[in-house]
Amino acid sequence: MDRTELAGFLRSRRERLAPAEVGLPAGPRRRTPGLRREEVAQLAYISTEYYARLEQGRAPRPSREVLAGLARALRLSDPERAHLHQLAGAPETPPPGPPREVRPSILDLLRRLPGSAAFVLSATCEVIAWNDLAAALMEDFSALPRRDRNLLRRAFLGPRSADRPLYGASDIGAFARSATRQLRTAAGRYPDDPETTGLIAELLAGSAEFARLWAAHDVSAEPMPRKTLHHPLVGPVTVNCDALDIADRDQRVVIYTADPGSRSEEALRLLAVVGTQRLDVPG
């Protein structure tokens, strides 16, 4: 436990919070910025004396319950909460498996990208959130059982046909290599997660190609700047592929965009209107 650093961190987080942010009146005669010590103590359900000793670097190691109360009272972000636990000598227990809950702000980001197909992948390549255009371009994920939303399972075990592999993507080989490497990294982070180990066992048993790639022990993912997807309604759609890592959730936002003025951009606009409705397309 680093009492000096913990004291400074608590004080800095307390001083940055305005009373209104935690539902308290500002009141007259506030001589220092932020909340008072007694207000933080009240919000964290601990004594003012104990909190004061924490800020003075004189308190014994706080329990996990106290740390949870302080994180809640000080409105700490996920990285800040982890830092608080680290300073207190009580590191947070890592999740047993890849986090699947997507932050509301990320869900809002997907909705704000109507001209782009965007989706969120877990550490094991499961599609855990998507916007309407991603569903129209790739698959109506809401109609699939959860296990079929895993892109690794789709890539190596199907279902897919010869004329339309994995959502019609032209780079199935590159994706398979990159996704296998990502799964190798996830396996190292979550060695005791039964879903992750079960997925690996299933892929090893069902795909010789996966077994070959897995045996290479590669962990560096390959960049995939562009790909072409063959859609049954609008034909080939060439998109730029960008990924934004959400480090604290071990998730990735994947965004497909078309070049401005291109035929692919027109195709995405059409799909944005058509959506996922089923149409009879001439063979």
N, C-alpha and C positions, 0 to 999 in steps of 0.2 A: 504493500500500500504506500503510495507516494502522497503523504499528507499535505506537503507544500503545494504540489501541482493540483491536487484535488481541491484544496481551499481556493486557489486562484481561479480554477475553472468554475466552481460553484458561484463565486462572487461575480465573475464576468457574465455568466448566464443570467444571474439575478438582475444585474444592473441594466441589461439590455431589454428586459421585459417591461412594458408599460402596464399599469394596473388595469386599464381597459381591456387588454389582451386576455386577461384571466378573469374578467367579470367583476373587477373591484373598482370602486370609485377612486378617482385621483386624490380627492381631499386636499386641504390646504397644507402649507408648510412642509412640503417634501424637500428635504435638504440634499438628498442624493438621488441620482437617476434610478429608474427601475423600481422594483419591489423592495419592501422592507423585509428584514430577516423574519420577523414574526409572521408576515404574510406567506412567505414561502413555507415556513414550518406548518402553518395552518393548512395550506393546500396539500402538503405532503403527509399530513396526519402524524407529525412528530413534534416534540417539544421545541420551543424556541431556544431554550438553553442548549439542547443537543445540536441544533442546526448552527447556532453561533459557534460552538466548539469545532464543528466541521470546517467552517470558514476560517477559523483561527488555527487550524492544523493541530488541534489538541484532542480530537475525539477518537475513540476506538474505531476499528473497521466497521462500517455500516453493513447491515444485513442486506440481502437481495430484496427483501420487502421494502426497506428504507430507500434503497437505490431506485426501485420502481416508482415509489412515491415521489422522489425528487425529480426523476425524469418526466413524470406526468406534470408536476407542479411547474417545472421550468420550461415546459413545452419543447423538450429536446427532440431533435431529429434522430433518425436511426443511427447515423455515424456518431452523433454526439452522445447518444445513450450508450453505445458500445465503448466510447472513450471514457465515459464516466465509470463504467464497470471496470475498465482496465486500470484506471487510476486508483480505484478502491481495492484493487487486488482480488476482484471477483469477476473475471472475464465471463461474458455471456456464453451460455452453452450454445454451440452452433446448432442450427436446425438439423434434424436427423436426415432430411431429404431436401431436394431443391425446392425453394419457396415457389408457391403457385399463385399466391395472392398478388394481384396487380394493384399498384397504388392508384387512387382515384385520379390523381393528376396525369398519370400515363394514359388511363382510359379516356380522359378528356382530350389529351393530345391526339389520340387515334381519331376521335370524332372531328377534330379540327383540321384533319387532312383529307377532305373529301375528294380531292383530285389525285390522291396517292393511295395505293394499296398498302396498308400498314398492319402489322401484327406483332404480337409479343411471343417470344419463345422462352421456355424454361431452360435450365442448364442441360436437360436431357432432350432438347429439341421438341418439346410438346407445345403446340399452339395453345396458349392460355388466354389470349385476348386478340381481337381483330376488329377492323372496321368494315363497313358495308362493302367497300370496293374490293377489299381482300377476299371477302366471301364470294363476290361475283366473279372475280378473276380466277381464283384458285378452287375453292370448295365452300359449300355452305356448312361451315364447321359446327353450327348449332344443331344440324341434323345428324351429326356423327356421335357415336359413343366416345367417351374420353380416350380410350385406348387407340382409336383410329385417328386421333388428332396428333399423334406423335409422328413427326416427319421421318425419323429414322426407321420406324416400323413400316411406314408407307414406302420408303425408298428401297428397303431390302426385302420386305416380305409382301408387298402389295397392299390393297388391291390396285393394280394398274394394268393397262393393256399395252400391246406392242406399239399401237399408234398413238397412245397418249400416256407416257410414263410420268409418274409423280407430278400431277397437275400440268402435264404437257411441257415441263421444263426441258430445255435443250442441254442443260449442264448437269444431268443427273450424276455423272461420274465424279465431277468436281464437288458437287454437293455431298455425295456419299463419303468422299475422303475427308472433307472438312467437318462434316457432322460427326464422323467416327472419332476424329481427334477431339472434338468438343466433349463427346461422351467419355473419352478416356480421362480428360481433365475432371469432369464431374464425378467419375468413379473414384478419383483420388480425394475429392472433397467430401463425398458422402459414402464412405466404404460400408457403412452399416445400414444404408437405406434399402429396404427390401424391394421397392419399386425399381430402383436403379439397377441393383444386381439382377433382378428378375428380367428386366429388359435386355441386359447384356446376355444373359443365358439364353433367352429366346432368340436373339439375333444370331448368336454363335451356332445354335442348333439348326436354324432355318436358312442361313445364308453362308455359302462358302466364300463369297466375296467379302462379306463383313468379317468373317474369321481371318481372312488374309490381311485385311486392313488393320484389324485389331491386333494381330500378331506383330505388326510393325512398331507398336508402342509410340507412335507419333502423337504429339500434343499441340503443335503449332497449326492453327487453322489457316486455310488458304483464303485469300481475298477473292470475292466474286463480284467484280464491279458491274457486270452486265449479264443479262440472261434473256432468252426468248422463251415465252410460254405460248403454246398452241391451244387457243381457246376454240371450242366447237362452234361458237356463234360468230366471233369477230376475227377468227384466224390468228396468225402469229402476232404476238405483242412483245416488243423488245423493251426492256426496262433497265434502268440503272438501279443497282442494289446498294443500299447504305444500311449500316447497322449501328445503333446506339446502345452501348452497354449500360445497364443499370447495375452498378457494381454491388451496391448494398443488398440487392435482391437476387443477384446471380441470374439476371434475366437480360434479354436483348430485344430491342425494338428494331424490327426489319421494315424498311420502307422501300417500296418499288415506285419509281417515277419514270415517266416517258419524256423523251426530248421534246421541248416546245415546238409546236408546229408539225410534228411528225405524224405519220399514219397511226403509230401506236398511241399517241396522245388522243387522237380521235376515237380509237377503239376503247380506251379507258373511259372517255366521256360517255360513250354509248353504254358501256357496262354499268356506269354509275346510274344511268336511267333505268336500264333493264333489271339490274340487281340479280337476285338468285332465282327469279321465276323460271320455271321450266318452259322451254320453247321447242317446237318441232323444227329441227334444223335439217335441211336436205343433206343426204349422205354423200 
